[in-house]
Each structure stands twice: as structure tokens, then as C-alpha cells.
Amino acid sequence: SVESFNSLGPFSPAKYTTILLDLPGFGGSARPPLSWGLPEYGEFVGRFLKKTNLEPYGVIGHSNGGAIAIFANGSGIIKLSKLVLIGSSGVRSTATFKKTIHKFLAKIAKLLVFLLPKNTQRKIKKKLYTKIGSDYMVVEDLQEIFKRIVSYDVLADAKKITTPTLLIYGSNDLVTPLWQADKITGELQNSKLEIIDGAEHFPHKEQPGKVKKLIEDFLK
């Protein structure tokens, strides 16, 4: 939801107009009519900009929003002067412990909740999936979309990006850990990585003052 950015407040109002966009299936936006993957979400952002006649100076993407921004910029759907990635996801090419534990927890969850009331089942599933950072799996209607999203790796798209890029990650982020930040940074041609000490997957909510200053200095 766009509400996750409320903690940052406006960016130098005299200079910038900030547009917050709820992606389909989140916040106030209806879910997509089909099971979208990362390319479809990137194309949606392109259509949104065209329909509203916007030519953005910069784009800020968090987590999956960052992966979408990498795809859209790398494939030429959106043209930017600056790109900001906060806890960006999108590194899928390496088998990780997180993927293994995700499958394990999913199987255990099904076994544990099989005999419980439906309402209780939903609550338990939500806690488990939220714990491992799988936002899409919380909403049953979006599970097929989640599977398509996590099958797309953005590193090839990152390699095509020449846009100056600021990456901001939390030092304690378990959802998109620092090794993923290093992978993305290594593919970008013009990038700077900033680590927010003590922050987890939402550094812009946990330490908004520090994150906002980094972004505003970068946008200058």
C-alpha cells in the first residue's frame, strides 16, 4: 500500500511533486484480471505514466516495487534521471535458504491447520507468510501472481540500466538480505549502496529521517 511511504512525508515540495501508486491487488487498487508476472506489472506502470501524461524525474520502489522498477527501466518502458531502490527484491537465480524454508513452512502450515476452523486457518497462514516476507501469499487470490513474480530474475534487466541509482537496504533485512543488494549493485552501471544500520525490510518506516535525507541528497 502507498501508506507505507507516509512516514517519509513530502519531498522538498517546492521542487518535487510526488505521485504514490497502489499496484493492482494492493491498497486501493483492484487485483489484476489475470495472473500477472513482473513484466505485466512493469507494463502497467508504463501505461499509468502514459495515461496521466507524466514523465518522472525519478522513481522510488520498495521490495517488489523495486524489482518492477528495475524491469521497467531496464527494458525501456520508463525513462528516468534517477532511480531509488529500497530493499529491492528480484534476485531469484540463486537457490536460497529462504526458498527452502518457505516450502517447508507452507507444507507444515497445511498439516497443522487442516482440522482447524477456516477463520483460524487464515490467521495462522497470514502470520507464517508475513514472517517470511511473502506479501502475495497472505491474499489467497494473489498466490498465482506471487508464484509468477518470484520466478523472474531482474539481474539481466539491471545490467542494461545506465540511470544513476541509489540502493537503500537495512542491515538486518531478512526478506531481501544484503547479499541480494550486492548482486543488484554489481550489475548496475552507475549505482551507490547505502546500508541503514539496525533497520529491517522497511527502512523508510523504521528510520524515515535518515532515508529521506539520503533520497533528497541523491535527487539533487
Phi, psi and chi 1 to 4 in degrees:
 res  aa     phi    psi   chi1   chi2   chi3   chi4
   1 SER       -  148.2  168.8      -      -      -
   2 VAL   -61.5  -18.4  -64.2      -      -      -
   3 GLU   -60.8  -23.3  -69.6  177.0    3.1      -
   4 SER   -65.9  -16.4   70.8      -      -      -
   5 PHE   -97.4   -1.8  -74.4   95.3      -      -
   6 ASN   -59.0  -31.2  -76.7  -10.3      -      -
   7 SER   -64.8  -24.1   54.7      -      -      -
   8 LEU   -77.0  -27.9  -69.0  177.7      -      -
   9 GLY    68.0 -173.0      -      -      -      -
  10 PRO   -72.4  150.1   25.8  -33.2      -      -
  11 PHE   -95.5  113.3  -71.0   95.2      -      -
  12 SER    29.0   75.6  -60.9      -      -      -
  13 PRO   -49.9  -31.4  -19.5   25.1      -      -
  14 ALA   -68.8  -22.2      -      -      -      -
  15 LYS  -104.4  -38.4  -70.1 -175.4  177.8 -179.6
  16 TYR  -122.3  144.1  -53.5  111.2      -      -
  17 THR  -106.8  126.0  -61.6      -      -      -
  18 THR  -102.9  127.0  -54.2      -      -      -
  19 ILE  -108.9  122.9  -52.5  -66.2      -      -
  20 LEU  -103.6  130.4  -60.7  177.6      -      -
  21 LEU  -121.7  121.5  174.8   62.0      -      -
  22 ASP   -80.8  119.2  -91.2  -25.7      -      -
  23 LEU   -70.1  152.5  -65.9  170.1      -      -
  24 PRO   -54.1  128.3  -30.0   37.8      -      -
  25 GLY    99.8   -6.5      -      -      -      -
  26 PHE  -129.3  156.1  -68.1   94.5      -      -
  27 GLY    54.5 -127.2      -      -      -      -
  28 GLY   -92.4    5.3      -      -      -      -
  29 SER   -95.9  142.1  -66.5      -      -      -
  30 ALA   -67.9  154.1      -      -      -      -
  31 ARG   -70.2  156.7   60.9  152.9  -65.2  170.0
  32 PRO   -63.0  152.8  -15.3   26.2      -      -
  33 PRO   -68.9  -23.4   23.9  -33.4      -      -
  34 LEU  -127.7  175.5  -58.5  170.6      -      -
  35 SER   -80.4   97.8  -66.3      -      -      -
  36 TRP   -79.2  153.5  -77.4    7.7      -      -
  37 GLY  -112.4 -171.9      -      -      -      -
  38 LEU   -58.4  -43.4 -152.6   66.0      -      -
  39 PRO   -59.5  -40.2  -27.2   36.7      -      -
  40 GLU   -65.0  -37.9  -73.6   81.4    6.3      -
  41 TYR   -67.5  -38.7  -87.8   98.8      -      -
  42 GLY   -63.9  -41.0      -      -      -      -
  43 GLU   -67.2  -33.0  -71.2  158.9    7.4      -
  44 PHE   -61.6  -44.4  167.0   82.2      -      -
  45 VAL   -61.2  -41.5  173.6      -      -      -
  46 GLY   -61.2  -42.2      -      -      -      -
  47 ARG   -67.6  -37.8  -71.0 -164.6  -57.0  -87.3
  48 PHE   -60.1  -45.7  169.2   79.5      -      -
  49 LEU   -64.5  -40.0  -67.0  173.0      -      -
  50 LYS   -67.5  -43.9 -173.3  175.6 -179.4  179.9
  51 LYS   -64.5  -36.2 -174.4  174.1 -178.0  178.8
  52 THR   -92.6    1.1   52.2      -      -      -
  53 ASN    58.3   42.4 -162.2   30.2      -      -
  54 LEU  -104.6  138.3  -68.6  170.4      -      -
  55 GLU  -122.2   93.4  -65.8 -178.5   10.3      -
  56 PRO   -68.8  139.1   25.4  -33.8      -      -
  57 TYR   -70.8  -42.1  171.2   67.1      -      -
  58 GLY  -146.6  162.0      -      -      -      -
  59 VAL  -130.0  136.8  162.2      -      -      -
  60 ILE  -114.2  123.5  -58.0  171.4      -      -
  61 GLY  -126.6  133.5      -      -      -      -
  62 HIS  -109.2  134.9  169.5 -112.0      -      -
  63 SER    56.0 -116.5 -164.1      -      -      -
  64 ASN   -64.9  -30.0 -174.8   50.5      -      -
  65 GLY   -61.8  -34.1      -      -      -      -
  66 GLY   -67.6  -41.7      -      -      -      -
  67 ALA   -61.5  -40.8      -      -      -      -
  68 ILE   -64.6  -41.3  -67.3  168.1      -      -
  69 ALA   -64.4  -38.5      -      -      -      -
  70 ILE   -62.7  -47.3  -68.2  171.8      -      -
  71 PHE   -61.1  -48.5  167.2   80.4      -      -
  72 ALA   -66.0  -38.4      -      -      -      -
  73 ASN   -75.4  -42.5 -166.9 -155.1      -      -
  74 GLY   -65.7  -31.1      -      -      -      -
  75 SER   -92.4    0.3   58.3      -      -      -
  76 GLY    83.1    7.8      -      -      -      -
  77 ILE   -67.2  -38.9  -67.6  173.0      -      -
  78 ILE  -125.0  141.1   56.5  174.2      -      -
  79 LYS  -111.7  131.8  -60.0 -173.1 -173.4  -55.6
  80 LEU  -133.5  160.0  -53.5  168.0      -      -
  81 SER   -95.4  -29.6  -64.8      -      -      -
  82 LYS  -142.8  144.7  -62.9  -71.4  178.3   73.7
  83 LEU  -130.8  131.2  175.2   60.2      -      -
  84 VAL  -120.1  126.0  179.1      -      -      -
  85 LEU  -118.0  119.1  -55.5  172.2      -      -
  86 ILE  -109.1  115.9  -56.4  176.7      -      -
  87 GLY    50.7   40.9      -      -      -      -
  88 SER   -64.5  138.2  177.7      -      -      -
  89 SER   -95.7 -171.9   62.5      -      -      -
  90 GLY   120.6   -7.2      -      -      -      -
  91 VAL   -89.7  105.7 -179.4      -      -      -
  92 ARG  -118.9   -7.9  -33.1  -75.8 -172.5 -171.1
  93 SER   -75.6  -16.9   55.7      -      -      -
  94 THR  -106.1  131.1  -54.9      -      -      -
  95 ALA   -66.7  125.4      -      -      -      -
  96 THR  -119.4  162.0   65.0      -      -      -
  97 PHE   -60.6  -35.0  174.0   74.2      -      -
  98 LYS   -60.3  -42.0 -178.2 -171.6  164.3 -171.1
  99 LYS   -63.5  -41.6  -74.1 -175.7  180.0  177.9
 100 THR   -63.4  -46.7  -55.7      -      -      -
 101 ILE   -67.8  -31.8 -157.9   70.3      -      -
 102 HIS   -59.8  -48.2 -177.9  -72.2      -      -
 103 LYS   -64.8  -41.3  -69.7  178.6 -178.3  177.8
 104 PHE   -62.3  -48.3  173.2   75.3      -      -
 105 LEU   -64.1  -37.0  -77.4  174.9      -      -
 106 ALA   -62.4  -42.0      -      -      -      -
 107 LYS   -68.1  -44.2  -71.5  177.9 -178.9  177.8
 108 ILE   -62.4  -41.6  -67.9  -63.5      -      -
 109 ALA   -59.3  -43.1      -      -      -      -
 110 LYS   -63.1  -41.5  -73.8 -179.5 -179.1  177.9
 111 LEU   -66.5  -42.8  -71.2  173.1      -      -
 112 LEU   -68.3  -37.3  -71.3  175.0      -      -
 113 VAL   -99.0    1.4  -56.2      -      -      -
 114 PHE   -54.6  -40.7 -178.3   70.6      -      -
 115 LEU   -95.6    0.9  -62.8  175.8      -      -
 116 LEU   -86.4  160.0  -64.8  173.5      -      -
 117 PRO   -58.7  149.9  -22.1   32.0      -      -
 118 LYS   -55.0  -41.6  -68.4  -73.5 -176.7 -175.0
 119 ASN   -60.8  -43.8 -147.6   23.9      -      -
 120 THR   -66.7  -39.4  -52.4      -      -      -
 121 GLN   -56.8  -46.9  -71.6 -176.8   29.6      -
 122 ARG   -61.3  -41.7  -78.0 -166.4  -68.3  -88.3
 123 LYS   -63.8  -43.0  -71.9  179.2 -178.6  177.5
 124 ILE   -66.5  -44.3  -67.4  175.3      -      -
 125 LYS   -60.3  -42.5  -75.5 -178.5 -178.6  178.8
 126 LYS   -61.2  -42.2 -177.5  170.9 -178.2  177.9
 127 LYS   -64.1  -43.3  -77.4 -175.1  179.5  179.4
 128 LEU   -64.9  -48.9  -78.4  170.2      -      -
 129 TYR   -69.3  -35.8  -71.7  130.7      -      -
 130 THR   -65.1  -37.5  -58.1      -      -      -
 131 LYS   -59.5  -36.0 -172.1   70.4  176.3  173.4
 132 ILE  -101.3   13.4   54.0  175.0      -      -
 133 GLY    79.8   20.1      -      -      -      -
 134 SER   -98.7   79.1  -60.3      -      -      -
 135 ASP   -56.7  -41.0  -63.0  -15.8      -      -
 136 TYR   -65.2  -30.5  -77.1   84.4      -      -
 137 MET   -76.0  -13.3  -65.2  -59.4  -80.8      -
 138 VAL   -68.2  -36.1  173.2      -      -      -
 139 VAL  -100.8  115.7 -175.9      -      -      -
 140 GLU   -57.7  -36.9  -69.5 -174.7   10.5      -
 141 ASP   -66.0  -18.7  -72.1  -12.8      -      -
 142 LEU  -101.8    6.7  -62.8 -179.9      -      -
 143 GLN   -66.5  -36.9  -70.3 -177.9   13.7      -
 144 GLU   -67.6  -36.1  -73.0  -54.3  -47.5      -
 145 ILE   -63.6  -43.4  -69.0  175.7      -      -
 146 PHE   -56.9  -44.0  170.9   78.2      -      -
 147 LYS   -63.1  -38.3  -69.4  172.5 -173.2  174.7
 148 ARG   -71.4  -38.0  -70.7 -165.2   62.9 -167.0
 149 ILE   -60.8  -48.1  -71.5  -75.1      -      -
 150 VAL   -77.3   -2.1  -62.4      -      -      -
 151 SER   -93.3   -3.5   67.7      -      -      -
 152 TYR  -105.5  124.8 -169.7   98.1      -      -
 153 ASP  -101.1  133.1 -172.9  -86.6      -      -
 154 VAL   -95.9   -0.5  -59.1      -      -      -
 155 LEU   -61.7  -37.2  -68.1 -178.1      -      -
 156 ALA   -65.6  -35.8      -      -      -      -
 157 ASP   -69.9  -39.5  -62.1  -53.5      -      -
 158 ALA   -60.9  -34.7      -      -      -      -
 159 LYS   -63.4  -25.6 -165.4  175.2  -69.3 -172.1
 160 LYS   -86.0  -10.1  -57.4  172.8 -168.0  171.7
 161 ILE   -82.6  126.3  -66.6  176.2      -      -
 162 THR  -106.8   -8.5   57.7      -      -      -
 163 THR   -60.1  132.0  -53.9      -      -      -
 164 PRO   -55.4  128.0  -25.0   34.3      -      -
 165 THR  -129.0  132.7  -56.1      -      -      -
 166 LEU  -107.0  125.7  171.9   65.9      -      -
 167 LEU  -110.1  130.2  -60.8   94.5      -      -
 168 ILE  -124.2  119.8  -58.2  173.2      -      -
 169 TYR  -131.0  150.4  -77.8   73.2      -      -
 170 GLY   -83.7  140.9      -      -      -      -
 171 SER   -64.7  -25.3   63.6      -      -      -
 172 ASN  -107.7   22.4  -62.1  -24.8      -      -
 173 ASP   -72.3  117.3 -169.4  -18.8      -      -
 174 LEU   -96.2  -16.3  -61.5  178.9      -      -
 175 VAL   -79.7  -50.7  178.2      -      -      -
 176 THR  -124.1   82.8   51.6      -      -      -
 177 PRO   -65.8  168.6   20.1  -29.2      -      -
 178 LEU   -63.0  -26.3  -68.3 -178.7      -      -
 179 TRP   -64.6  -29.9   68.3  -96.6      -      -
 180 GLN   -71.1  -38.5  -66.6 -166.3   22.3      -
 181 ALA   -59.4  -42.8      -      -      -      -
 182 ASP   -63.4  -39.4  -69.5  -25.0      -      -
 183 LYS   -62.1  -48.1  -75.7  -91.5 -170.8 -176.5
 184 ILE   -66.6  -45.3  -64.1  173.6      -      -
 185 THR   -58.3  -38.5  -55.2      -      -      -
 186 GLY   -65.0  -24.5      -      -      -      -
 187 GLU   -90.8  -26.2  -62.1  -63.4  -17.6      -
 188 LEU   -73.3  142.5  -66.7  165.1      -      -
 189 GLN   -83.2  -22.4  -61.8  178.8   39.4      -
 190 ASN  -146.8   86.6 -175.5   -0.6      -      -
 191 SER  -141.0  160.0   63.3      -      -      -
 192 LYS  -138.4  129.7 -178.4 -178.8 -178.6 -177.9
 193 LEU  -104.8  127.1  173.6   60.9      -      -
 194 GLU  -116.9  130.2  -65.0  -78.9   -0.9      -
 195 ILE  -104.3  126.2  -50.4  -61.5      -      -
 196 ILE   -93.7  107.6  -54.4  -62.6      -      -
 197 ASP   -63.7  128.9 -167.8   42.3      -      -
 198 GLY    86.5  -10.2      -      -      -      -
 199 ALA   -84.5  157.0      -      -      -      -
 200 GLU  -107.2 -131.2  -62.5 -179.0    3.2      -
 201 HIS   -83.4  -11.8 -170.2   51.7      -      -
 202 PHE  -121.8   63.0  -72.4   81.4      -      -
 203 PRO   -59.6  -28.5   19.0  -30.4      -      -
 204 HIS   -72.5  -17.3   55.3  -61.5      -      -
 205 LYS   -96.6  -32.3  -67.4  179.0   70.3  174.6
 206 GLU   -79.9  -40.5  -62.0  163.8   49.5      -
 207 GLN  -134.9   65.8  -61.6 -171.6   37.4      -
 208 PRO   -61.2  -36.9   21.1  -32.3      -      -
 209 GLY   -61.3  -46.3      -      -      -      -
 210 LYS   -66.3  -43.4 -170.7  174.2  -70.2 -174.0
 211 VAL   -66.2  -42.8  170.4      -      -      -
 212 LYS   -62.0  -41.0 -175.2  173.0 -176.5  178.3
 213 LYS   -64.6  -42.2 -175.0  175.9 -171.3  -46.4
 214 LEU   -58.9  -43.8  -74.7  171.6      -      -
 215 ILE   -67.6  -46.1  -65.9  173.6      -      -
 216 GLU   -65.2  -39.3  -69.6 -164.4  -35.5      -
 217 ASP   -63.1  -38.6  -72.1  -13.0      -      -
 218 PHE   -69.3  -39.5  174.9   68.4      -      -
 219 LEU   -66.6  -26.2  -68.3  178.3      -      -
 220 LYS   -65.6      -  -68.6  176.4 -174.3  176.3
